[in-house]
Amino acid sequence: MQIKEAAKEMIDTLPSAETKEVLDFICFIKTRKAIEFDQLYFWSKKWQVEIKESEKAIEEGEVRKFKNVSEMRGHFGD
């Protein structure tokens, strides 16, 4: 039996939730070479949630921009 055939047979016996895990892993395998190793953190669910929160804060004006480090330090009382 070839490897792909054996894998298909094993997948057919899995419950749906575990089949999804297999598909997620296959996606990971296929994309891991496209993303630099030191950039993988960016694509984690946790990091993506934090990025979305940051984007929302920027849209709602909760972010302040400073012209330089001295201005920032003055704002934070350094």
C-alpha positions as CSV (number, residue, x, y, z in Angstrom):
1,M,0.0,0.0,0.0
2,Q,1.3,3.4,-0.9
3,I,1.8,6.1,1.7
4,K,-1.0,8.4,0.4
5,E,-3.5,5.5,0.3
6,A,-2.6,4.5,3.8
7,A,-3.0,8.1,5.0
8,K,-6.4,8.4,3.3
9,E,-7.6,5.2,4.9
10,M,-6.5,6.4,8.3
11,I,-8.2,9.8,7.8
12,D,-11.4,8.1,6.9
13,T,-11.6,6.5,10.3
14,L,-11.1,9.8,12.2
15,P,-13.9,11.9,13.8
16,S,-14.5,15.3,12.1
17,A,-12.7,17.3,14.8
18,E,-9.5,15.2,14.4
19,T,-9.8,15.3,10.6
20,K,-9.8,19.1,10.8
21,E,-6.6,18.9,12.9
22,V,-5.0,16.8,10.2
23,L,-6.1,19.4,7.5
24,D,-4.7,22.2,9.7
25,F,-1.4,20.3,10.0
26,I,-1.3,19.7,6.2
27,C,-1.8,23.5,5.7
28,F,1.0,24.2,8.1
29,I,3.3,21.8,6.3
30,K,2.5,23.4,2.9
31,T,3.0,27.0,4.1
32,R,5.9,26.6,6.6
33,K,8.5,27.1,3.9
34,A,6.8,30.2,2.5
35,I,7.1,32.0,5.9
36,E,10.4,32.7,7.4
37,F,10.9,30.8,10.7
38,D,11.5,33.9,12.7
39,Q,8.2,35.4,11.4
40,L,6.0,32.4,12.4
41,Y,4.9,34.1,15.7
42,F,3.2,36.8,13.6
43,W,0.8,34.3,12.2
44,S,-0.2,32.7,15.5
45,K,-3.9,33.2,16.6
46,K,-2.7,35.1,19.7
47,W,-0.6,37.6,17.7
48,Q,-3.4,38.1,15.1
49,V,-5.8,39.0,17.9
50,E,-3.3,41.5,19.4
51,I,-2.8,43.0,15.9
52,K,-6.6,43.5,15.5
53,E,-6.9,45.1,18.9
54,S,-4.0,47.5,18.0
55,E,-5.7,48.4,14.7
56,K,-9.0,49.1,16.5
57,A,-7.2,51.3,19.1
58,I,-5.6,53.2,16.3
59,E,-8.9,53.6,14.5
60,E,-10.6,54.9,17.7
61,G,-7.8,57.4,18.4
62,E,-6.5,55.7,21.5
63,V,-3.0,55.9,20.2
64,R,-0.8,59.0,20.5
65,K,2.1,59.7,18.2
66,F,5.2,61.4,19.4
67,K,7.7,63.5,17.3
68,N,10.7,62.1,19.2
69,V,11.8,60.1,22.2
70,S,12.1,63.3,24.4
71,E,8.4,64.2,23.7
72,M,7.4,60.6,24.6
73,R,9.4,60.7,27.8
74,G,7.9,64.0,28.8
75,H,4.4,62.6,28.3
76,F,5.1,59.5,30.4
77,G,7.0,61.5,33.1
78,D,10.4,60.0,32.5
